[in-house]
């Protein structure tokens, strides 16, 4: 039997944000069974805390989508840190550290109920053409904000960042799955036989308009390849987005503190806080924050 918890991450209230299942003392669960459990919960991600005890200053955690294991993901990091603090440590601490595939990720607990993770320094990869991306997202050339590139960015998990002109354009997107997989497999033939988390398969689209007053950006993320047709809230993707905004001087500021809304189109309104700065041409400070709501807990197994 294993204790498990369900939480909503990047959620200002219950039954919003991105759902997450967190399992405790999971060292005896094989990787194959973890993958099967992730398919069973069918959330964007499911996490497994291998032990209630620290190892090398952090807690060992594995992250799975319904299709594959990931070295890092944003909302699982925050949601798992919330469970570690409240269900394992059970005392007031300023931060906990998760030992993930990308390394150690610290999560800090703010006085305002927000949890904040510092992501690794972003890396910037190839820039894609409009002709590659527009058919996948059923967009016209004039829908894209061509002042800025379409670019692959990673803070441990890569995404294709796509700048759009208007809120309506973002809201109306429907992914053409035939063209999506044609694009993906032409660019990365290895993905036909084995999932590879270090290849960009997710599209993070955004615009500088918002549904809610006080928010700065509206975003959506699509990654059908990893079993996430649309993600309600993408912490890793928003970290990449922050790096992109800073690199390309999108707001003409070297330091940003923004509110990003996501998940509205699928009935899971989410709020992600992103803040950070560009310290040198290649070095950035990237922080992503949000609230976590406890939903349920139970025991898994016979």
N, C-alpha and C positions, 0 to 999 in steps of 0.2 A: 504494500500500500504506500502511496506517495501523496503527501499533501500538495494541493494545487490551489491557485488563486486566479480569479479573473478580475482584471482592472481595466479601466478606460484611461487612456493616456492622451495628453494634450486636450483634456476635456475640462471645461469650466464648470460642468455639472455632470451628473450621472447620465449614462446612456447617450453619450456623445463621444467625440474623439475616436481614438483607435483602440480596438479591443486587443487584449493580450492575456494569454494564459502563462502562468509561471509555476513551475514544478520545483519542489525542494528535495534535497538529499538524493539527487538523481544519478550519482556516480555508478550505480548498478544497472542503469538503463543503457542498453546498447545504442549506438548511433542509429542503427536501422529502426529500432523501436521508437527512438525519439522522432525520427522522420515520420513514422506511422502515426504517432500521437499528434504531430503537427498537422498531418492531413485530416485527422479525425476532428480536431478543434476547428480547423479551417479558418483560423484568424490569419491576418497578414503575417504574423510571427507568433511563435511559441518559444519560451525560454526554459532552460533547465539549469538550476543552481546545483552544482555537483555536490557541494558540502555546505553545512552551516558554519564551518570553520574557515578562518582566513588561511590563505596560502600566499606567501610572498607579499603580504600587505593588501591582498585583494581577494575577492570571491570569484572562483572559477565558474564561468557561465557559457553555455552554448546556445546559439540562436538558430531556429529553423523556420523557414517559410513552409507552405504546404508542399513545396517541391524540392527544396535543397537547404543545406546549412549555409549560413552567412558568417563572415568574420566580424561583422559589425552591422548594427542597425540602430536607429535613433530611438523610436518609441519603446522597443524592448529594453534598451539600456535604462531609460528613466523609470519605466514600470517595474523592472526587476530591482532597481535600487530602492524604490519605494517599499517593495515587499521585504527586502533584506533589512531595511531600517525598522519597519513596523512589526514584522513577524519573526525575524531571526534575532536581531540585536535587541529590539524592544526597549530602546532608550534613546534619549536625545543625542544625536551626533551631527556634526556639521557637514560631514561628507562620508561617502563610501566609494570604494574603488572596485570596478569590475575587471577581471582578467578575461579579455576577449581575444578573438583571433587576430585583431589588429594591434593588440597590446593592452596596456592598462588605460582604462577610461574612468576618470574621477567624476562623481556626481555630487554636487553641493545642494544643500537644502536651505532655501531662503526663508526669511521671516514672513514672506507674503504667500506661503504655500507653494511657490514655484520650485521645481527641481531644475537644476542647471547642469548640463554636461559640457565639458570642453572636448571638442573633437580634434583629431590630429590635423596637422597642417594640410590644406588642400593642395592637390596636384591637378594640373590642367593638361588635357590630352588633345585629341584631334578636334578640329572644327568641322562641322558637317554642312553640306550645302542645303539650300532651301529645297532643291529638287529631290534630295534624299528624304527629307523629313516631312514636307507638306503633304504628300500623298498618304503617308502613314496616319497622320492625324486629321485627314480630310480638310486641310487648310488650303487657302489660296495664298499666293505670294504676298498680296497686300495685307494679309492678316498678321504677318510677322513684323516685329519691330526691327527693321534691318539696320538700325544704328548700332546694334549689338549682335555678336555672333551666336550661332547655335554651337554649343561646346560641351564636350565631355569633361566632367569635373568629379573628383573623388576626395572624400575625407575618410577613406576606408572602404567605401562602397560607391561605385561610379554611377553617375546619372548623366543623361543628355539634358542640358538646360536649354529651354526654348522660350525666348522672350516674345510676347504677343502684345498687340496694341490695345485691346479693349477687353473689358469684363465679359461682354456678351460673347466674344470669340472664344474665350476660355470656357465659358459655361456651355457652349454649343458643341464642343469637341466630341467626336465619336471616332474611336480608333478603328481603322480598317485592319482587321487581324490578318487577312491574307497578305496585305502589303507590309504589315509589321513583321511577320515571320520571314517574308521574302527578303526584306532589308536586313533583318538580324542574322539570318543564316548565310547570306552572301558576304556579310562583313565578318562573320565569325563561324565558319563551318564546324568547328569543334563543338558548338552548342547543340548540334543535332544529336549527338550521342551522349553528352555528359554536361550537366549544369556547371557553370563556372562563374563564381560570384564576382570575379575581378574584371568581367566584361560588362560594359554598359548595355543593359537591356531595358532600363526604365527611362521614361520620358517625364521630366519635371517641367511643366509649363506654368507660366506666371504672367501677370500684368500688374501695372501700378494703379489699379482701381480695386475697390473692395465693396462687398455687400454691406458690412457693418461699419458704422461711423467709428473712426479712431483706429481702424486697421489700415495698414499701408500697402499690402499686397494680397492678391488672390491667387491661389495655386492649386494645381491638380497633378497627380502622379499616376502613371499607367505602367504596369510591368506584368503583362500577362504571362510572360515566359516563366516567372517565378511563382505563378499561381496567384498573382495579385492584379486582377483586371483594373481595379482602381483602389488606391490607398486612401483611407480617410485622413491620415496625418503622417507625414514622412519626416522624421527627425534627421535622418542621415541626408536625405535629399535637400532639406532646408539648410543644413550646414554647407552643402555644396553650393546652394543658391547664394548664401551669404558670401562665400569666397568669390563667387562669380560677380556679384554686385560690387564688391570692393575692388576686385581686379580691374573691372571695366568702368569704374567710376560712375556707376549707374545713377547714383543720387548726388554725385559730385561732392562726396564727403569721404574722408579717410577713416572715419569711425561711424558705426551705425548701431542703432537700437530700434528694431522694427517689430511690428506685429503682423503675422502672416495667417490668413484664414485659409482653411482647406476642408474638404469633405462635404461641402454644402450640397453638391450635386447628387450625393448618394445618401443623404439624410443623416450624416454623422458630422455635424459642424464641429470644427476643431480650431484651436488657437495655439499657434506656435510663436514663441518669442525668440528672435535671433539677434544677437549683439556681438560686436567684435570690431577689430580694426586691422588695417594693413600696417605692419611694422617696418617691412622692407619690401623690395620688389618681389620677393619670393616667400616672405614669411607673413603669416596671418594669425590672429587670435580669433578662434571660432567658438562661440558658445550658443547652445540651443536649449531653450527652457520651456516648461509647461507644467500644468497641474495634472495630478493623477487621482482618480476616484476609485475606491474599493467597491467592487460589485458583488463578488461571491467567493466562497471558499468551500473546499470539500476534500474527499479522498478519492484517488484514482486507482483502480485495480480491484482484485478480489478481496 
